[in-house]
Amino acid sequence: MIFRVLGQLAVGDGRVALPTGHQLTVLAVLLVNPNRRVSRAELMRWAWGAAEVRPTQLDKQASYVRSFLAGLPGKHSLVTYKGFGYELRVAESEHDMLTFERLIRDAGRAAGEAGDLEASLLRQALRLWRGRHPLEGVPGAMGVTLGAELISRRKRALVRLCDLEFARGRHAEVLDDLRLMVGYHPTDKRLTEQLMLALHHNGHTTEALEVYDAHVETLDRTVGTNPDPGLRDLYYAIARGDDEAVAARGGGVAPRRAPRPVDPLVTPRQLPPAPANFVGRGEVVQEVQWLLSRTGSGPRVVVLTGPGGIGKTALAVHVAHRVRDNYPDGQLVVELGGTRAEAVPTAEVLAQVLRAFGLTRIPESREERAALLRSVLSDKRALLILDDAHDEAQVQDLIPGSPGCAVLVTARQRQPMLAGAHHVPALLPLDREESLDLYQRVVRDAGVRTPAARGGAERLAAARIVELCAGLPLAVWVAAALRAEDGGPSAPELAARLADQPLASLVFRDRSVARTIGAGIDRLDGSARTLFLGLGLLPLPDIAPWTAAAVLDADPYEPLRRLAARYLLHPAGEGGRYRFHDLHRELAGLYARDDSAAASWRNAVVERVYRTLLTLVRHAHHAIYGGDYEVVHGTTPLVDLPSRHLEPITRSPMTWYETERLNIRAAVKHCCELGLTEIAWDLAVSSHEFYNRRGYLDDWAATHQVALAACRDAGNVRGEAALLAVLGQPALVTGRRPGVSGIDDLHRAARLFRQADDVHGEAIAQRTLGNALRHAGRFDEALDAFQVALKGYTAVGDAVGRWQALRYIGQLHLDLGRADRAVSLLREAEAAARGIGRPLPQAQTAYWLGRAHLETADPAAAKDNFRSVLALVDDADEVGMAWGHFGLGDIALAAGRHADADQHLGLAAQLAGHAGDALLEGRVALSQAALFRAARRIPDARSRLDRAIFCFTAATATHLRERAEAERKSLL
């Protein structure tokens, strides 16, 4: 035997010096989990607790452990799993724990056979132990915690050995073993009972009674409970010399192969106290309570599902207390360990339930145990809470047959194959008010009082804390406990810690949010786990099928379904979209970044996702106009995507943009943070037409300004030029946003494009510059810029750009009072717009052609043009609708139809103001001022002129502002 963990930790012959410090802890955790993968997170938690350390620290300690193991004889090895953790592979013959487990299994198979083979095997297993619990000598409570199941199996082995020896009248054979184990576990009822019987049968009656007295005293001192009634009866029987009653409790072993049902000796009352701070869930509580209270022909089975930490167990216990009077024959709570590396076998759970009802003669096979449980409960009314179920197979044999019984199952995924089960809707996060209520209750019940002077800051911080907990009850509870503990942080301090490191901060004693919500992740198969970790690297608000496909570089349907089934992802609308809970995203990101060796995989995933998004965005921009018009692109290679991702975009590019709008904004920012500036600026400029049409000026400015700063930092000249040009677009400038491009910025953009020999880019910059110069009243310079733009657009075949340049040249001639020349140019622009075949260019050209007709005294033609504007634009296009009504209002004003003019101009002002188009709003205000002056409503006219001056100032439209100021002075 090379490795000994059953007691004092020893290696080899016991004279080998063990490592110390963190190395010893890592070695101990691996030794108590032989031939099992142990995650990095678990190893770090045992070695460093809640302290913040880098994963490389663990790698360093593991390297020391590997070197230590290499110096030992035998066939064993330490295996590294990239992105996960480590596994100590060791032969059974080299490890006392593995040998113990094998002997226990062999003894179980020998049960019922003639001879002493079972007892002999049990003795061999028990002799392997050299102390009270595993890993003695290792600092902390690791041995007790990690070896809890081993300690339980040691107890059961001794109990079984005692039953065998008692049946043969050999009480003295186990007396020393019982004395030792009762010394270790003085509150254990079964061991105490067997020691009392062994002492009594060996003539030590007084000592037997003293053992009971010590048991009662220890229970009262450490647990605060009374002794078991059956044990008390044995005490009285021994005290009064009632050998018949004593013999009934210390007789032989019933045949294991054919157990017969017996009446339960105990009515279990295992419900823990009702949750003191239970909040919310009103409708779910009522539904579950009703389901558990109704009658029927079979047992009532209710399944509660939801992610880890959502409060399934608390809800189950809360409801169980409400209905417990309906189940007078027992209420049991059984932990199934569904999210552990290995769930508790059903056979062990059945044995636990049978013992809870007082049965000591437990059948060997699972089938016999299930049959016995159904017999025991056949005429009973009992409630079983099966907590943390893994799947239907684990639960099915635990369902009683009696219609008087009920089973309440909690699980992280639905159990559709569980016959007769009713699934209530999956538990959702608490809302803000419920979360705040829970937090305040826990803090208040702990006696924390906040001085009045800090009350406001505490309340604001509390709101921020529950917001960061994202409605997860466990997270809220842990945060409140951290606030309430002695010497704990103030609410503002706690909020700051949570904002910086939410999962690392949400640990209180043995309660860890990361460990709870992450339980079961290690059991995900390869593709589902890869998808979970990959998505954790992305700060995208929601997840589309294309996102998951890009992470995996494969079909994501099954992995997405498996993650959703475990509530690690949540459905988010139609189209197969999903969303992360904030803490799940944080956990996935931590797991993904945990392995320094996986850096190349992480980089590849992120770049592949954003290249895919760029491919889709560019396809959407192309679909708007039918070509790559009015935009330049970077050098990032696009991704070859299947048609199922592209066809919906082709059909409705604006709808697709709307769906992905928040993802695009988050992606641009993230690419800038990662140094992927070529992708960032291309994503931004390829989305600007969507932002323009839908009026998302905040998104437009935010994406372009963050990309501009990143391009300047990285020396990406072409990206800087493209962003400067788009930041000078009229719609953005008139939206009164800070940080837009001025004339000097646009000159720089044109110069940078020219230096890069980018004719298309320079045309876009010159066209934008022309508009800025025109608004500043520098008409000759504007005309020169527009002419350069027109030449460039024509050279590269940009039909939309050419139309834009023609239209703006026509508008400029209209500004200069050359209406006839404007009509000629705008008709040329009209032909170009029809060639594009899209309604928006035709609508914009129709408006300015209407203006030119109005100036040439052709109101009928102007009216037709303005009505065409309203017919061509989408009802959701507030700016387009405003321009149409503006033109019709001016026609009505010129014709003296003041009521019609007021109606059209008022609607135009409202639409322009709502859309944030300051230039248009100012133009409308000028017309309204003229209307009010004609109607002799001078105060209203002054008010409208004041508004026009404000709008033109914001839009940097100098010549229009000067016109409005002149008209304002004329009213004095």
N, C-alpha and C positions, 0 to 999 in steps of 0.2 A: 504493500500500500504506500503510494507516494504522497497523496494529498489527503489530509485529515481535517475535516471541517466540523465533525460532530462532537463539539466540545472545544477544547483549546486548539486554536489553529496551529497546525504543524505540517511540515514538509519533510519528506524523506524519513530518516530515522529519528527525527525530532531534534537533531543537533544542527540542522542547517539554519543559519541565521536568516531571519525573515527581513524583507524590506521594511522601511518605516514610512511614516507620514502618508502623503497622498498615494505613494506607490503601494503601500500595504492595503489601503482602502480599495484601490482599483483591483488589486489581486484578489482580495476577499470577495468582492462583488462577483467577479468572474468565476471564482471557485464555487460559490453557492448557486451559480447558474450554469453548471457544466453542460457543454454541447447545446447551448442556447445562445441566440444572438442577443446581446445586451446593447441598447441604444447609447449613443454618446450622451444624450440628455440625462439618462438615468445614472450613468457613471459619474458625470459631472455633479449631479445633485448629491450623490452620496459622498463624493470626495470634497466638494467645496461648499455644499449647502446652497444658500441664496447668494453667495458672493459672486460678483461678476468677474469671470475669467474668460480668456480666449480659448477656443477649441484646441489651439496648438499646445496649450498646457497639458490637456488630456493626452494628446498624441505623444508628448514628451514622456509622461509617466508610463504610458502603455509601452513605449520603447524600452524603458527600464525593466518593466515586468517581462517583456519578451526576452531580454537578455538574461534575466534571473532564471526563467523557465528553461532556457537553452542549456544551462549548466546542470540540470537535473536529469537523472536517468529516466527511461521509459518513453512511450510513444504518446506525445502530447504536443500541441501546437496552439499558438495564438493567431487566429485568423482575423484579418481586417476587412470590414465591409465598407467600401467607399460610400460616403454620404449617410451612413447609418451608425456603425459602431464596431464592436468586437465580439468574438466568440472563442472560448477556451475549449478546444476539442481534446478529450481525454478518454482513455479506455475505462470501462467499468471496474476492472480489476485494480486500477490505480487510484481510485477515488472512493473513500468510505461512504459518502452519501449515495453514490450510484449503487454500491454493493448493498447498502441498507435497503434501498428501494427495491432491488431485485429480490432480496430475501423475503421482504414483505409480500411481494407478488407471488413468490413460490409458496409461501405459507398459505396464502389465500387459496391457491390451487389445491393444496393438500388438505384443506378443511373437509372434514367428514370421513376421511380415509382412516382405516384402522391403524393402530400404533401411535407413536409419539412424534411422527415426522413434522406435523404442523407446529407443535410446541418446540421441537428442536430448532426449527428454522427461525421461529420468533426469538428464541434465546440468542441465537447467533446474531440476529439483527440488533437486538438490544445491547449486546456486549460491545458493539462498535462505538457506542456513545462513551465519551470521556468527560462529560460536563453537563451543565444545566441546559445550555442552548448552543446552537452552532456559532462558530467564529468567536468563541471566548478569547479574550486578549486583544481583540480589535476594538479600538476606541468607539464610543457611541453605542447606540442600540441597534446596530446593523444586524447582529445575529438574531435578536428577538424578532425584528421586523421582517427580514428576508427569510428567516427560517421558521416562521409561524406555522406553516403547513407541515414541515418536518417535525416540529414539536408535537403537533396534534397527532401525527401518525405514530410517533413514539408512544404517546399516551394510549392510543387505541391498540397498539401492539401489546403493551403491557396488560391492558384490560383483558384482551383476548387470551393472553397467556394465563392470567389469573383464573379466568373462567375454566380453561382447560384443566389447570392444576387443581382447582377447587373441586371439579367434577370427579377427580380421582383421589380426593382427600389429601392432596399434597400441599397443604396451606403453607408449611414451613419453607417450601422450595422458592417461594416468591416473596417471603417476608422482607428480606433485605432490599430487594428491588423496590418494593412498595414504600418502605421507609424513606429510601432515597428520593423517589419521585414525589411523594407527598411533601417532603421537605422543600423540593423545588416548586411545587404547585399546591400550596396549602388550601387554596379555595376551590380546588377541583372536587366536585361532589363524588364522581365515580371512583376516583383513586382513593379518596378518604373512606368511602364505603368498603372497598376491598381491603384496605389496610385494617379497618376495624374488624372485618370478618376473619382475616388471617390471624390477627392478634388473639381474638376471642377463641378461635379453634386451636390455638397453640397454648391456651391457658393464661393469656395475659389480658384478662378482662378489664382490670383497672386501667391498663395502658390504652385499651381500646376506647374506653370512655373518655380518657384524657385527650386522645386524638380528636374525638368529636368536639370536646370543649375548645380545643385550640382552633379547630376549623370554624366554629361559631364566632370566636373572638376575632379571628382574621377577617372573616366576612364583614363583621360589623365595623372593623377599623379601616379596611381598605375599600370595600365596596358599598357598605351601608345597607346590606340586604339581610334577610333572614335565611336560615338554612332550609334546604329542601325538606318538605314534609315527610317524604319517604325515608330520608336519612335520619330524621328525628325519630321516626317510628322504630328504626333499627336500634338507635341508641336506647330507647325505652325497653325494647325487647332484650337487649344484652344486659341492661341494668337490673331487670327483674328476673333474669334467668329463663326467659321464655325461649327454650331451645327450638321449639317448633316454628316459631315466628322467625328466628334467626336462620334456621335451616331453609326456610322458604326463600330467603334472599341470598343464600350462599350455596345453593344446590348445584347440580350438574348442568351440563350444557345440552340444550335441546338440539335434536338433529337439525343440521343446517339445510339439508336438501328438501325437507318437507315441512316448512314452518307452518304453524297454524295461527290464524289471527287470535289475538288476545285483546281484552279490553285495555284501552290506554290507562296507564297508571298516573298520567299527568295531563292536565289541561294547559297547554302552552299559552302563555301570555307574553309574547315576544315583541310587541309593538314598542318602539322607542318613544320617548315623549313627543307629543305633537309639536311641529315646528313653531317656535314662539313668535317668529317674525314673518309668518307667511303672508304674502300680499298678492293681490290680483288673482287671475285665473278663475274668476267667478263662474263663467259659463262652463268651463271645462269641469270644475269641481261639481257643479250641479249635474252635469251629464254623467260623470263617473259614479257619483253617489246614486243617481237613479238606476243606472245599469246594475250596480251591485245590490240594490234593494229590491229589484223586481223578482218575480218567481217565474219558473219555467220547468221544462222537462229535463233539463241538463244543468250542469254547473255553469255559473256565470264567469266568463273569461274576458277581461278587459286589458287592452294593450296601450300603454303610454309610450310615445316615441318622441325623439328630439335629440339634438346634439348634446355632448357632454357639458355639464354645468348649467343646463337650462332649467333644472329643478324638477326632474321626473321623480326622483326618490322622495323629495319633500312633499310633492303633491300626492304621491301614493300614500305616505304615512298620514298626511293631513286628512285625506278622505277616509282612510282606514279607521281613524279614531271616530269619525262621524258615524260609521256603520258598524262599529265593533259589537254593539248590543245585538245585532242581527246574527252574530256568529259566536254564540256562547261556548262552543266546544273547542275553541282555540283560534288564536291569531298568530301566524308565524311570519317571520321575515328571513328570507334566504338570499344570500349574496351568490350570484352565479358566475361572476368574474368574466363576463362576456367580452370585455375589452382588454383583458390581460393577454399575455403571449399565449397562454393556454387556459381556456375556460375550464371551470370546475366540471369534472365528468358527472353525467347525470346519476350514475350509480352512487357516487359519493353524496350528492345532494339528497337522493332518496334515503340513504342511511341517516343523514343528518335530520331529516324530517321525521323518520320513524323513531329515532332516539328522542326527539323533542316530545313525542307522545308517550315516552316512557318505555319503549320497547328496547330490550337489550339483546335479544336473539335475532340478529339481522341476517337475512338470507345472503347467499354469495352472489348470485347473478342479478343483473339489473332487472331482468324480466320478473324474477321472483319478488324483488323489492317493490317494483311498481304494483304487482298484484296484491302484495300485502298492504301497501298504502291504500289502495282502493277498498280493500276489505275493512281496514281500520276506520275509514271515513264513510263507509257505506250508509250509515244512519246518523251521520254527524252534520253539524253546521259549523264549518270552519273556513277561515279566510287565510289564504296564502299570498304573500307578496314575494314575487320572484324578481329580484332586483338585478338589472344589468344582464339581461339574457343575450346570448350570442345568436342563436337561431332557433327554429322550430324544433329541431331534433333534440336539443338540450331540454326543451320545456315540455314536450308532448307527454312523456311518461309521468310528469308531475301533476297532470290535470286529474283531479278526482272524478269518479263517475257519479257521485251523489249530486242530485239537484239542489241540495241544501248548502253546498260548498261554493266558494267563489275564489277566483285566482286573479290577481292584479299583477300584470307583467310590465316591467320597464325595460326598454331596449333602445339602442341607437339606430335601429332600422326596423322597418315594418316586418311583421311575421305573417305573410299572406297565406302560408300553408298550415297555420295553426287552426285546426278545425273548430268552428263555432266561436272564434274570437271576434270581439268588437274593437276596432281601432278608433280611438277618438282622434280628432285632428292633431297633428304634430304640434308640440308646444313651441310657441314663438317667444322671442325676447320680450321682456317687460317694456312697457312704454316709459316715457321720461318721468311721468308723475309717479308711477308704481316703483320705478327704480329709486327715485329720490325718497319715497316713503320708506322703502326697505333700508336704505342707507341711514336715514335719520333714526329709525327705530333701533337699529343695532347700536348706533353711537349713543343715543339717549339711554337705552337700557344698560349700557356699560357705565353710566354715571358721568359721562363727559359733559361738561357745561362750558359754554363759550362766553367769555366776557362780552358785555354789550358793545364795547368799543370795536371789537373785531367781528361782530355779528354779520355785518354786510359782506365783508370779505369771505367769511366762512361759508355763507349761503351761496355766493357766486362760485366759490371753489367747489362746493358740494355738487352744484349743478354740472360743473365741468367734469368732475370725477365720474358721475354716473353716465355722462355722455361718452367718456372714454371707455367705460365698461360695456357700452353698446347693448344694454338691456340684458346681459347675461347675469342671472341671479347670483351664481357662485362668485363672479367677479365683483359684483356690488357688495356681497357679504364680506369677502376678503378685504376689499378696500375699506369698508367700514370698520372691520376688526383692526386693521393697521392704524386707522385714525384713533381708535379707542384704546389701544394698548398703552401701558405705562411707558412714558417717554416717547410715544409715537409722534409722527410728524403732524403739523397743523394741516388743515384742509388745503390751503394754497400750496404748501410744500409737497403734499401728497399728489395734488393735481399736476404739479410740475414733473414729479417723478414718473407718473403714469404717462404723461405726454411724451416723455423722452424714451422710456423703456417699459411699455405696459405689461408685457408678460413677465419680465424679470422682476418687476415690482410687485406683481400680484401673487405673493407667497406669504402665507401666515401660518407659522408652525408647520404642521403636516399637511396643510391645505395649499395646493398649488394649482392655479388655474391652467397653466401650461400643461401640467401632467394630466389633469382631468380631461381637458378638451383634446389633448393629443393621444389619450389612451385609445388603442385600436388602430392608430395610423400605421404602426409597424406591421399590422396584419393585412394591410392593403397589398394587392398584387402589384407586380412591377409597373405596369402602365398606369394604373390608377395612382400609385404613389408618386411616380414621375410627374404626372399631370398636376397633382396637388402641390408638389414642391415648386414646379415650374410656374404655376399661376401665382404662387406666393411671391415671386420675384417682380410681379407686375402691379403697379398701383392703379390699374384700370378699374373704374367704378363697377362695370359688369363684364360678363364673359360671354362672348358669342361663340358659336361652333367653330368659326374660323380661328378664334384665339386659341381654343383648345387644340385644334388641328395643328396650328403652328408650333405650339409647345411640344407636342409629341412627334411632329412630322409624320403623322399617321392619322387614321380615322379615329376620332375621339368619342364616338357614340357610347361604347360600352364603359370606358373609364369615367366619362361624365355621369353615366347612370349610376355607377357604383359609388361615386363620391356623393351624389345627391341622395342615394339610398341611405347613406350613413350621416346625412345632414351636415356634411362638410362643405357642401354647396347648396344654395337655395334657389329654386326657380325664380326668374325675374321677367315676367311678361311672356309674350309669345316669341316664336322663332327659336326655341331651344336655348334661350339666354339664361344665365345663372349669375348669382351674386355671392360674394364671400361675406360672412360675418367678419367684422373688423379684427377680432381677436384670432379667428381662424387664419385670416390673411397674414397677420403678424407671426403666428406660429409656423405657418408654411414657409414664410420667408426665413425665419430663424433656422428651421430644419435645412432649407436649401443652402443657406450660407454657412452651415455648420462645418462643412468639409472643405478645407482649403484646396484639396486635390481636385475638387469638382469645379474650379473656377472657369475652366475652358467650357464646360457644359453650360454653366450659368450664362456666360457671355454669349454662347451660341444660341441659347433659347431666347434671350432677350432680343438679340439682333434679328433672329428669324421672325419673331412676332412683330416687331416694328417694321421690318421690310415687308411683311405680309400686309400690315395695315397701310403702309405707303402705297403698295400696289393697288389696294382697294380704293384708297382715296383718289389716286390719280385716275383710276377707271371711272370713278364717280364724276370727277371734274370733266373728264372727256365726254361723259354721257350728257352733261348739262348742255353743251354747245355742239356736240358731235365732232369734237376735235380738241387737240391740245392748244387752245387759243388763249391769248392774254395771260400766259403763264410760262415760266421757264422752270426746268427741273434740275436736280442735282445728278450726281454720278452713281448713286446707289443702285445696284442691280435689282431688278424687280423679281418677284417670285412667280413661277408658273403655277397658276391656280386652276382648280377644276371649275367647270362652267356653273356648277350649282352655287358657288360663292359669287359669281359675277352676274348671272342673269337677273337676280332681283335688283341689283344696282342699275343695270342697263334699263330696266323697266321704270324705275323710280329713283333716280339718284338723290333727289332732295329728301325723300323719305329715309333712305339709307343714311345720309348725312345726319339727319335728325336723330336717328337711333344711336349713331356712334359719336355724336357731338362731344359728350363728356369724356369718352375714351380718347378722342383725338387730342383734346386739350391736355389730359393727363399724360398722354404719350409724348407730346412735344416737350413738356416740362421734364419728364423722366429722361428722354433722350439728351436733353441739354445737360442734365446732372451727370449722365454717364459719358459725356463727351462724344455722343453720336450726333454731331452737329449737322452733318450732311443730310441725315434722315430728318432731323428736327425742322430745318428750314424748309425742306421740300414738303413735309406734312403741312406746315403752316400755310405756305403760299398756295398749295393745291386745295386748300379749304376756304380761301378768302372769298370766292364767288358765292359759296353757300352762306357764309357769314353776312355778306353784303345783302343777298336777297332776303334772308330771314331776319335781318336786323340784329344779329348777335354781335353787337359792337364790342361788348366786354370780352367775349371769346376771341374775337378778331385781334383786339389790341393786346390781350394777355399772351396769346400764342406767339404773335409776331415779335413782341418786345422781349420776351424771354429768349426766343431763338436769336434775335439780333444781338443781345448781350453775349450769348454763347459763341456766336460766329465771330464777333470781335475778339473775344478772349482767345479763340482758337486760330485766329488769322484766316478765317474762311471768307475770302474777299467776295467771291461770287454770291455766296449766301447772304452776306451783308448787303450787297447791291440789290438783290431780289427783295429782301425784307424792307429795305428803305423805300423802294419803289411802291410796294403794296401798302406800306404805312402812310403813304401820301395820297391814297385814293380818295376822291371827293366824299364818298359816303362816310368814311371814317373821320376825315378832317371835320366835316360838318357835324359830326356826332359829339363835338366838344370833348374829345378824349385827350388827356395829356400824353405826351410821348409820341405823337404822330410826326411824320416827316414834314419839314418846312422846305422852302425853296433851296436853301443851301444843301440840305440833306439830299434832295432830288438831283441837284447838280452833281453831287458826289456819286450817287447811284449811277447816273448816266456815264460819268467819267470812268468808274470802275468797270462797267460793262464794256465800254469802248476799249479800255486797256486789255480786257480779256477777249477781244474780238467777238463779242456776243452781240450780234446785230439784233436778234429778237429781244434780248434783255434791254438793250439800249432803247429800242422803240417803246417798250412798256414804260421805262423811266422817263423818256422825253414826253410821251403822252400825258403822264401824271404831272410832270413838271409844267407842261403847257396849261393844265387846269389850275395849278397853283398860281402861275403868273397871271392868268386871266382873272382869277378872283382878287388878285392884288391890283388889278387895273393896269398891268404892264402888257398891253394887248399886242404890241409889235413883237416882243420877245416870245409871247405865248404862241403867236402865229408861226414863228420860226420853229419852235419846239414841236408843234403839231405837224409841220411839214416834214421834219426829220423823222418823226414817228411814222407818218404815212408811208414814207419811202421805205423805212425798215420793215414795217408790217407787210408791204407789198412784196418785198424781196424774199421774205421767209414764208409767204403764203398763209399768213394769219388773217383769215377772213373776218373774224370778230374784231381784231385789232384795227384792221383797215376801216371797217364800219365805224368803230369808235372815233378814229382820227377824223374821218369825213364829217361825222356828226358834230364833233367839237369845233372843227373849222367853221362849219355852218353856224353854230351857236355864237362863235366869236364875231363873225360878220354881222349877226343880228345885234350883238352888244354894241357894235360900231355904227349901227344905224343903216347898214347896207342890206335892207330887207330883200331886195330882188336877188342879190348875189347869194344871200342865205338860202332863199327858196331853191335856187339851182343846185347848190351844194347838198342841201338836205334831201332833195329828190335823188341825188346820186347815192347818198347814204341810205335812203329808203330802198333803193334797188339792192344795195349790198345786204341790208337786213333781210329782205325777202330771200336772198340767196343762202343765208344762214339757215333759214327755215325754223327759227325759234320765235315764240311770241314776244319775249321781252325786248330784244333789239327792235322789233317792229313797233312796239308800244312806245319806247323811248324816242324813236325817230318821229313817230306820228305826233307826239307832244310838241317837239320843237318845230316841226313843219307847220303845226297849227299856230304856234306863236308867230312864225314868219308870215303866214297868211293873215293873221290878225293885224300885223304891222303893214301889210300891203292892202288893207281895207277889203279883205275878202272873208267876212265873218262866216259865211255859209261853209266855205271850205275848212276854215278853222274849227267850226263846230263839229264837222264830220271827223276831223282828225282827233279832237279831244274825246269824242264818243268812241272812236276806235281804241284809244288808250284804255278806257274802262272795259271794253269788250275783250281786249287782249291780255290784260294782267289778271293774275290770280286774286281771288277775294282776300287771300291772306297777305297779299303784298300791299302793306299799308302805304308805302312810299308811292308805288305806282298808282294806287287809287287816289292818293292825295294830289298827284300831278294832274290827273284827269279832271277832278272836281275843281282844281285851281283854274285850269284853262276855261272850263264852262262858266265858272264864276266871273272871270274877266270878260267873257263875251256878254254875259247878262249885264254886267256893269256898264259896258260900252253902249249897250242897247237901252239903258235906263231902266231895266227890270231889276229894281233894287231888292225886292223880296227874294227872287231867284238867286241873285248874286250873294245875298247874305247867307242863304242856305248852303250853296256850294262852297263858298269861301270858309264858312264856319266849320263845315265838315273837313275841308282840306287842312285847316289849321289844327284841328283835333288829331287827325291822322298823322300829320307831320310831327307834331309835338310828341305823340305817343311813340313814334318810330325813332325819335331822337335825331331827325334830320334838320339841323339848325338852319342851313342855307335855304331849304325849301320853306321852312316855317317863317323865316324872315321875308321871303318873297311874298308869301300869302299875306303876312301882316301889312306889307306895303299896299297891297290891293284892298285889304279891309280898311286901311286908313283913308284911301281914296273914296271908298264907298261911304264911310261915315262923314267925310268932308262934304260929299255931294248931298248927303241927307242932313247936313248942318248939325251933326252930332260931334262937335269939336272935341270935347273931353275924351270921347271914345277914340277919335282919330289920333289924338296925342298919345293915348295909351298904346295903341297899335304901333305907332312909330317908335315909341320907346322899346317895345318888344322887338321890333325889326332891328333897331340899332344893337340891342343886346345879342340877338342871333347872329347878325353879320360880323360882329366883333368876335364872337366865339368861333365862327367859321372862317375867320381871317379873310373875309370877302370885302376888301378895302373899298373898291369902287361902289359897291352896293351900300356899304355903311355910310359913305360920304353922301350918297343920294338921299338916304333916309334922314341923315342929320340936317341936310338942306331943307327937306320938306318939313321937318320938325320946327326949324327956325321960322319958316314961313307962316306957321300957325300962331306965333307969339303975338 
